[in-house]
Amino acid sequence: MRTLLGSPGAPVRLLQLLLPASLVLAGPEWPLRAATGSAQPLLKKFSRDGEQLSPSPMEFPPSHYQANRAAGVVLHYVTYQRGSPQRVFEMGRVHQASLEDIPGTGHKYHLKFEVKESIQNGSSLNCTAEILYHHGDTPLAPEIHYTMEGEFETHSKEADNLFYNRIQHLSEPLETKNLPDNDGNMSAEMKPIFNLAKVASGYIIWQNSTENTWYNMIQIQNVKQVKRNDDYLEFSYEVLFHDIASQEIVPWHMQVLWHPQHEVKVAQNSRQSK
C-alpha cells in the first residue's frame, strides 16, 4: 500500500519545507506538471512540423521540468560519489538541455547545470552531464557520465574527522528518530547523521530512477548505530522518499557504512511496505 501526499500521516508540512531548490526556482506548479511522466510529449512538442528526430540531440528549454528531473538524478549520483557527513550538494539552475532519442535503447539527456556545496559559503561549479534512461522490460539504472568544471574548495576533512571521532567515542550506540521533525527542525549535532543518509540515498535514487519518477529523501524515521569490530561506522536507517511525480511517499531501509578515508557505501537496502 502506498502513502500519498495529503494522506493521513504523510508529513505534508515537511514536504512543503523540503522541496528541491530546482522546484522553487521553477515555480509552485511544477510538482503537478512533473506527473505527466514520459518524454514522448516533450519529443513531439519540440520537434519541428512533425519531422522525425535527427540523430543529433534536440534542444529544449532548460526550465522544462524534465531537464530538472534528469539533472536531479545526476545530482544524487554526484552526491553519492563525493558526499560525506559534512558535505552534501544542491542543484542550481539548469543552463542547457537537449534530448536524444536512441531507437531500441532509450532517451539520453544532455545537460549543463550548477552544483553547489550545501554549506555556508560553499562553492558552486558547472556540471556537464549525460544521463541515459534505458527502455525495455528489464529495469536498469540510468547510465550517467559527468564532468565538473573545476574542483570544490570548501570541504573540510577536519570536520568529517571530528564527527567520526565523536561517534566512535559515544558511551552508547547512537539511536534517534524523526530527522527532521514534521516542522523541518533538526539539531545541529544531528545534521551530519542526516547528511550521511542523504549521501547514501543518492545511490538508491540513482539505482531506482526512471523517466517517470522524481525521488528525494525527505526524512529519517529511525536510525540506529551498529557496533562493529573494525574502524567503520555503520548505521541502520529507515527513511522516507518522496516521488514528486506520483506524490507517493516511499519507506526504505538502508544499511550504511562510512569511514573518513573512504567513500560512503550502501551495504544493503530494500523498499519497505507501509
N, C-alpha and C positions, 0 to 999 in steps of 0.2 A: 504494500500500500504506500502511495506517495503522499507527501505533505505539500500543499500548495501555499503560495504566498497569500496571506489573509486567512488561512485556516486556523482553527483553534490551536494554540501552542506554537505557531510559527512566529519567529522573532521579527515581526513586521517593523517595529521601531529600529531594530538593529540593521535591517536591510536598507532602510532609508539613510542611515548614517554611514553605511559602509559600501555604497555603490561605487564602482570603479571610477577613477577620475575621468576616464575617457567618456563615460556616460554623462557626467556633469558638464564636460566641455561640449558634448553634442546636443544636449537638451533632454528635458524630462520625459519626452515621448519615446525615447529610444528603446527602453525595455519592451514596449509593445511592438514596435517595428521589428525588433530582433526576432520575434516569434514567427516571422514569415519564413525563416529557415533557408531553403535551398538557394544555391547560386543561380539556378536556371532563370528566374525572373531578372536577375542582375545582368546575365548574359544577353537576354532578349532586350532589356531596356537600353543597354548601351551599345549594342551592335547597330550598324548603320543600315537603315532601309531594309531590314530583314536579310542582309547579306550573311553568308556563312562566315564564321570566325576565321581569321587568318591564323597561321601557325604562331605568329608573334603575340605576346601578351597584349590584352586590351586594357587601356587605362580607364579608370572610373574615379569618381570624386573621392578623395581620401577621407572626407567627412562621412561617407556612407558607413552604416553600422557594420557591414560585413568586413570592411577594411579594419575597423577597430576590433571586431571579434577575432579575426585572424591574427592581428598584431598582439592581442591579449594572450593567445596561446603561445606565441613566440616569447612574450614576456615571462610567462610561467616557466618555460623551458630555460630561459636565461637565468631566472631566479634559482631554479634547482641546481644549475651548474655552478653558479657563482655566489649564491647566498650563504648566510650564516646567521646565528642568533643575533648578531649585531649588524647585519647587512641584508636588507631586502630592497626591492626596486619597485618603482611605479612607472606607469606609462604616460607620456605626454601626448602631444598631437601627432597624428599620422600626416606626413607631408606628401607622400606619393603612394599610389596603389594601382596595381594592374592585375588582371586575372587572365590566366591561360587555361584553356580547355584542352586537356590531353586525352584524346579518344582512347578508350579501353583502360585508362589508368585513373584519372580523376581531375581535380581542379588544383592548379598551382597559383598561389597569390604571391606577387612580388611587392614588397613593402619597404618604405623608409619612414621611421618614426623615432620619437625621442624616448630615451630611457633615463630615468633619474634615480639616484640613490635616495631611499626614503628615510633620510636622517637630516638633522639640521645642517644647512649649508652643503647638502650633498651635491655632487657634481652631476651634470647632465651630458649625455652623449647621443649622437645619432646612431641608429641601428639600421642596417640594410639587411633584409631577410627574405627568404623564400620558404613558403610552407605549402606542402603538397598534401591535400586530403585525398586519400585513396578511395576509390569506389569499388564495390564488389560485395560478395556475400561474406567474406572473411574480414572481421574487424581488424584494422591495422591502425597503429598510432600515426598521426601526421608526421611526415618527413620534414625536418627543419634544418635549414642552414642559415647562419647569420654571421655578420661581422660588425664589430663596434668601431666607430671612428675615433680611436684613442683608447685611453685607459682611465678607469675611475681612480681618483686620487685620495678620497677621504676615508676609505675603510681603515678602521683601527684594529689591527690584530690584537693589540693590547686589551681592548675591550672584550674581545672574544675570550682571551686567556683569563681575564678577571671573572667573567661569567662561569667559565669552565671550572675554575678553582673554587668558586663559591658553591657550586652544585656538588662538587666532589667532597667538600668538607661539611655538608649538611649532616646533622646528627641523625635525622630520619629521612628516608626517601621522599622526594617532593611529590605531593599529590594535591590537586586543586581542580576546580571546575568553573564553567561559565566565564571564559575569557574571549572577548569582553562580555560584560553582562548585557542584558537586553536594552540598556540605555547607552551602550557604547563605552562604558567605563572600564578601565583596567589600570592596575597599579604599575608603576614604572619598573618594579623588580620582576613583574611577570611578563613584561614586553618581550624579552629575549625568548621566553618559552613559547609565546605566540608567534614570534618571528620564525623560530625553528619549524613550527608547524606550517607556516606559510611557505617556507622553502621546500619542505617535504611535499606539500600539497601540489607544488609545481610539477612534480613527477607524475602524480596521479591524474592531474588535469591534462597534461600532455598525452599520457597514455590512453585516456578515455574520451578525448575530444573528437567531435565530428563537425562538419559544416552546419549541423543543426543544433549544436549545443554552445553554451557560453558560461562556463563554470567559474566560480570564485569561492574560496573558502571564507566563511563569514564568522565562525565561532568554534572554539574548543569547548565541547560539552564536558569532557573529562580528560585529565592527563595524569598518568602515574609514572614515576621514575622506576626503572627496573635496575636493581643492583646487579653488577657484573664483576667478573674476576679479571677483566682486562682494563685498559685505560679509556675505553669508550664510554660516553654517556648514552643511555638508552631510555626512550620514553614510549609509553603506550598511549596513543591519542585516540579519542573518539571525537570526530569533528563533523561540522555541517558544511556542505557545499550548497550554494545557490546557483541554479541554472537560470540565467536571466531570460533565455529564450522560451523555456516552458514554464517559468515561475515555480519550478519544483525545488523543494528542499531535500537534499540527499545526505543521509548519515553515512559516515565512512570510518572504518578503523584503519590505523596505520601504526606500524612499529618502526621507530626512527632511531638511527644510530648517528652519533656525531663525535668527532674529536677535532680540536682546533687545527691540527696539522693535516686534516683530511676533509674531503667533501661530505656533505650530508648524504646519508643513504637510507632509502626506504627498504627495510628488510622484509616486511610483509605488509600487505594491505588488502582490504576486502570491503565491498559495498555492504551496508547493513540494511536489514529490513526495519520498518517502523513498528 
